[in-house]
Amino acid sequence: MGSLRVTLCTAVLALTALTTPAAHAADPGVSIRPQAPAPGGEVSLKVTGCPGRTATVASPAFVSDARLTGSEGSLTGETRVRTSAEPGSHALTVSCGDLRGKGSITVATHPSAPASPIAPVRAGGGGAAHLASPVDARTTGPGTAQAVTGLVLAGAAALAVVLLPRALGFARSGKTSEARRSRGRK
């Protein structure tokens, strides 16, 4: 009698395993980071249990459907939550080949302060230059000190052009000095 009972139980288990659809056993699971994003925030999604290399996660809370890619079984992607998304739970649908899965995303309350500046910051790039200088540079040109400095630098450059070749052994006519000519003879 004991072996008949074991045989019947085994037959029932085998029949149940063969008639259960495979899709129910392998529904894709989705994880969301952060778990409760604020409106306008970025969301990282990870789907496991997907037999393909691509999947799509759709939700009315998302700006656009998230396209996920990766290796077999683990797919990742990103999307953004709508700035107009109402706080609370929103449905999401995972499409992975022939498999479909459902889940939800919880949108947090609106942040009290915006994440980025509303107006440009006046810093660097000349935005604050007028505050640092007591004189308006647009109305005044170079003064006497700048003119004299420019003339001295130009004179020094001219002297360098004239004297440097002589110091290195070059004649004024463009011919090399005697020392240079002697190196060329063999």
C-alpha positions in Angstrom: 0.0 0.0 0.0 2.9 2.4 0.7 4.4 2.1 -2.7 1.0 2.8 -4.3 0.7 6.0 -2.3 4.2 7.1 -3.4 3.5 6.3 -7.0 0.2 8.3 -7.0 1.9 11.3 -5.3 4.7 11.2 -7.9 2.2 11.0 -10.7 0.3 14.0 -9.4 3.4 16.1 -9.0 4.7 15.2 -12.5 1.3 16.1 -14.0 1.3 19.4 -12.1 4.8 20.3 -13.2 4.0 19.5 -16.8 0.8 21.5 -17.0 2.1 24.7 -15.2 3.0 27.3 -17.9 6.7 28.2 -17.9 5.9 31.9 -18.0 4.6 31.9 -14.5 7.7 30.2 -13.2 10.0 32.7 -14.8 8.2 36.1 -14.5 10.8 38.8 -14.8 11.5 40.7 -11.6 12.3 44.4 -11.4 14.2 46.4 -8.8 14.3 50.2 -8.7 16.9 52.5 -7.3 16.1 54.8 -5.6 13.0 52.9 -4.3 10.9 56.1 -4.0 12.2 58.7 -6.5 11.0 62.3 -6.5 9.3 63.7 -9.5 11.9 64.7 -12.1 14.5 62.3 -10.6 16.5 59.6 -12.4 15.7 56.0 -11.8 18.0 52.9 -12.3 16.1 49.7 -13.2 17.3 46.1 -13.1 15.4 43.2 -14.4 16.3 39.6 -13.6 14.9 36.4 -15.0 14.7 37.7 -18.5 15.9 35.2 -21.2 16.7 37.8 -23.8 19.3 40.6 -24.1 16.8 43.5 -24.1 13.6 44.4 -22.2 11.3 47.4 -21.8 9.8 48.8 -18.6 6.9 51.1 -19.1 5.0 53.2 -16.5 2.8 56.3 -16.7 5.1 57.8 -14.1 8.1 57.7 -16.5 9.0 60.3 -19.1 9.6 57.5 -21.6 9.8 53.7 -21.5 13.1 52.4 -20.1 15.1 50.4 -22.6 17.1 47.8 -20.7 20.1 45.9 -22.0 22.6 43.4 -20.6 23.6 39.8 -20.5 21.2 37.0 -20.4 19.2 37.0 -17.2 20.2 40.5 -15.8 19.3 43.7 -17.7 19.8 47.3 -16.6 18.7 50.7 -17.8 17.7 54.2 -16.7 14.8 56.6 -17.1 13.4 59.7 -15.5 10.3 60.2 -13.5 7.9 62.8 -14.9 8.1 66.2 -13.1 4.3 66.1 -13.1 4.0 62.6 -11.6 1.7 62.6 -8.6 3.1 61.1 -5.4 2.0 57.6 -4.7 2.0 54.2 -6.3 2.1 53.8 -10.1 1.9 50.6 -12.1 4.7 49.4 -14.3 5.0 46.7 -16.9 8.1 44.7 -17.9 8.2 43.4 -21.4 10.9 40.8 -22.0 10.5 38.8 -25.2 7.3 36.8 -24.7 7.4 37.3 -21.0 5.4 40.0 -19.2 5.6 41.1 -15.7 3.9 43.7 -13.5 5.1 45.8 -10.6 4.8 49.2 -9.1 6.8 52.3 -8.4 6.2 54.6 -5.6 6.8 58.3 -6.4 7.8 60.4 -3.4 6.4 63.8 -2.6 7.7 66.8 -4.5 11.0 68.1 -3.2 10.8 71.3 -1.3 13.7 73.0 -3.2 14.7 72.5 -6.8 17.8 70.3 -7.3 19.5 72.8 -9.5 19.7 76.6 -9.6 16.8 78.4 -11.2 18.9 81.3 -12.6 22.5 81.2 -13.8 25.1 82.0 -11.1 27.3 85.1 -11.8 30.7 83.5 -11.1 33.8 83.3 -13.2 34.0 84.0 -16.9 33.9 87.7 -16.3 30.5 87.6 -14.6 31.9 89.3 -11.5 34.8 91.2 -13.1 33.0 94.6 -12.9 32.7 94.1 -9.1 36.5 93.4 -8.6 37.8 96.5 -10.5 37.2 100.1 -9.2 37.8 101.4 -12.8 35.7 100.6 -15.8 38.2 99.0 -18.2 35.9 99.7 -21.2 36.2 103.5 -20.9 40.0 103.8 -20.2 42.8 102.6 -22.5 46.4 101.8 -21.7 48.2 104.5 -19.8 51.7 105.9 -19.9 53.2 103.0 -17.8 51.8 100.4 -20.2 53.2 102.3 -23.3 56.7 102.6 -21.7 56.7 99.0 -20.8 55.7 98.0 -24.3 58.5 100.1 -25.8 61.1 98.6 -23.5 60.0 95.1 -24.3 60.1 95.9 -28.1 63.6 97.3 -27.8 64.8 94.3 -25.8 63.5 92.0 -28.6 65.2 94.0 -31.3 68.6 93.9 -29.4 68.2 90.1 -29.0 67.6 89.7 -32.8 70.7 91.7 -33.6 73.1 90.5 -30.9 72.2 86.9 -30.4 73.4 85.6 -33.8 76.8 87.3 -33.2 77.1 85.7 -29.7 76.4 82.3 -31.3 79.0 82.8 -34.0 77.0 83.8 -37.0 78.2 86.7 -39.2 75.9 89.6 -40.1 76.0 88.7 -43.8 74.4 85.3 -43.1 77.7 83.4 -43.6 78.9 81.2 -40.9 81.9 82.2 -38.8 85.4 80.7 -39.3 84.7 78.2 -36.5 81.7 76.9 -38.3 83.5 76.7 -41.6 86.3 74.7 -40.1 83.9 72.1 -38.7 82.5 71.5 -42.2 86.0 70.8 -43.7 87.3 67.3 -43.6 
